């Protein structure tokens, strides 16, 4: 199995935490990182939990240097996900299963159920919600599925999906409506491909689904966690760490003895240990022309033809 993610140099500390936790839970997994920078950052090559780091520009994406100029950092990182996944299936012909995770998705248990499901399904997509919420409008904006985590098995169907998704993000991976970067496109995927909705509540727990009764986390001690209903708690998506997560956590779990408060504290501590103070200050190389001048918003818009 390959666990992979895309990052820029300013987020290497988060990628390190994700990779270290992945190796703890699944030492058999191969962790591969795509670095979206013009050159390799030296620190990326010395991380013991990265099995390989690949520069995005080296994946053979047509006219990459020019095409990426139309995207802001967040858009660019999400736009190359399908190309990266396709690249990894080609690069590692011995690997059957690939799990993509954003760098802020942290595993707390092995992906046993997910790997078993991949024995029978090619494309597993994770919905934002498993139960209705009080604010349905936001999901008309961000999409049904969260593209921060997905699992794929090598197959012709998977390759067709990645080709289709990749073509759309090559041209239209913008944040603005109706695209929401990479996510709104995959709302269409179940109509075009044999997609399975992975509805295990222990995966991709996040601020947007804390209200769901099936997602309540219980500590069993010694780093072991379960959901209140008895299923394993497998991974948490720390999206919106400093604002949205804290806001929703206070609403649904005002008692600070709740397990998630401690997990957040430990995650934040580890980010600092991994060098957040230094890495977070690194400017994105694709924000600048080769001569060092800043790329303006007007220039980016001029590439959006």
Long-range contacts (C-beta under 8 A, 24 or more apart in sequence): 1-26, 1-28, 1-29, 1-30, 1-95, 1-96, 1-97, 1-98, 1-99, 1-111, 1-115, 2-29, 2-30, 2-31, 2-32, 2-88, 2-92, 2-95, 2-97, 2-98, 2-99, 3-29, 3-30, 3-31, 3-32, 3-98, 3-99, 3-101, 4-31, 4-32, 4-33, 4-34, 4-84, 4-85, 4-88, 4-98, 4-99, 4-100, 4-101, 5-33, 5-34, 5-100, 5-101, 5-102, 5-103, 6-33, 6-34, 6-36, 6-56, 6-77, 6-78, 6-80, 6-81, 6-84, 7-33, 7-34, 7-35, 7-36, 7-77, 7-103, 8-35, 8-36, 8-37, 8-73, 8-77, 8-282, 8-284, 9-35, 9-37, 9-41, 9-43, 9-44, 9-279, 9-282, 9-284, 9-285, 10-279, 10-280, 10-281, 10-282, 10-283, 10-284, 11-103, 11-279, 11-280, 12-41, 12-43, 12-44, 12-47, 12-274, 12-275, 12-279, 13-271, 13-274, 13-275, 13-276, 13-279, 13-280, 14-103, 14-104, 14-271, 14-274, 14-276, 15-47, 15-50, 15-103, 16-47, 16-49, 16-274, 16-275, 17-103, 17-106, 17-267, 17-270, 17-271, 17-274, 18-101, 18-103, 18-104, 18-105, 18-106, 18-107, 19-47, 19-49, 19-50, 20-49, 20-270, 21-106, 21-107, 21-108, 22-49, 22-101, 22-107, 23-49, 25-107, 25-108, 25-109, 25-110, 25-111, 26-107, 26-110, 26-111, 30-92, 30-95, 32-88, 34-59, 34-80, 34-84, 36-68, 36-76, 36-77, 36-80, 36-284, 36-286, 37-284, 37-285, 37-286, 38-285, 38-286, 39-285, 41-282, 43-275, 43-279, 54-84, 54-87, 56-80, 56-84, 59-83, 59-84, 59-87, 60-87, 61-170, 66-303, 67-170, 67-303, 68-286, 69-286, 69-295, 69-299, 69-300, 69-303, 70-300, 70-301, 70-303, 70-304, 71-173, 71-174, 71-300, 72-175, 72-300, 73-284, 73-286, 73-287, 74-175, 74-181, 75-173, 75-174, 75-175, 75-181, 76-173, 76-286, 78-147, 78-169, 78-173, 78-181, 78-182, 78-183, 79-169, 79-170, 79-173, 79-181, 79-182, 80-169, 81-147, 81-165, 81-169, 81-182, 82-162, 82-163, 82-165, 82-166, 82-169, 82-182, 83-162, 83-166, 83-169, 83-170, 85-152, 85-162, 86-159, 86-162, 86-163, 86-166, 89-152, 89-154, 89-158, 89-159, 89-162, 95-154, 96-153, 96-154, 97-151, 97-152, 97-153, 97-154, 98-151, 98-152, 99-149, 99-150, 99-151, 99-152, 100-149, 100-150, 100-151, 100-152, 101-148, 101-149, 101-235, 102-148, 102-149, 102-237, 102-239, 104-148, 104-237, 104-238, 104-239, 104-241, 105-148, 105-149, 105-204, 105-235, 105-236, 105-237, 105-238, 106-235, 106-236, 106-238, 106-267, 107-234, 107-235, 108-223, 108-225, 108-233, 108-234, 108-235, 108-236, 108-263, 109-202, 109-224, 109-225, 109-232, 109-233, 109-234, 109-235, 110-234, 111-151, 111-234, 113-200, 113-202, 113-232, 113-234, 114-151, 114-198, 114-200, 114-203, 114-234, 117-151, 117-196, 117-198, 118-151, 118-152, 118-153, 119-153, 121-153, 121-194, 121-196, 122-152, 122-153, 122-155, 122-157, 122-158, 122-194, 122-196, 123-150, 123-151, 123-152, 123-153, 123-157, 123-158, 123-161, 123-189, 123-193, 123-194, 123-195, 123-196, 124-150, 124-151, 124-152, 124-195, 124-196, 124-197, 124-198, 125-150, 125-186, 125-189, 125-190, 125-195, 125-196, 125-197, 125-198, 126-150, 126-197, 126-198, 126-203, 126-204, 127-197, 127-199, 128-206, 128-208, 128-209, 129-208, 129-209, 129-212, 130-199, 130-201, 130-209, 130-212, 130-214, 130-215, 131-209, 131-211, 131-212, 131-213, 131-214, 133-208, 133-209, 133-211, 134-211, 138-208, 141-177, 141-180, 142-180, 142-183, 142-184, 143-180, 143-183, 143-184, 143-186, 143-187, 144-186, 144-187, 145-183, 145-186, 145-187, 145-189, 146-183, 146-204, 146-206, 146-208, 146-237, 147-181, 147-182, 147-183, 147-186, 148-204, 148-237, 148-239, 149-203, 149-204, 149-235, 149-237, 151-198, 157-193, 157-194, 160-193, 161-189, 161-192, 161-193, 161-195, 164-189, 164-192, 164-193, 165-189, 174-304, 200-231, 200-234, 201-227, 201-229, 201-231, 202-227, 202-231, 202-232, 202-233, 202-234, 202-235, 203-234, 203-235, 204-235, 204-237, 205-233, 205-235, 205-236, 205-237, 206-236, 206-237, 206-238, 206-239, 206-245, 207-239, 207-240, 207-244, 207-245, 207-247, 207-248, 207-249, 208-248, 210-248, 210-249, 210-251, 210-252, 210-253, 210-260, 211-248, 211-252, 217-258, 217-259, 217-260, 217-263, 218-259, 219-259, 219-262, 225-259, 225-263, 236-260, 236-263, 238-264, 238-267, 241-267, 241-268
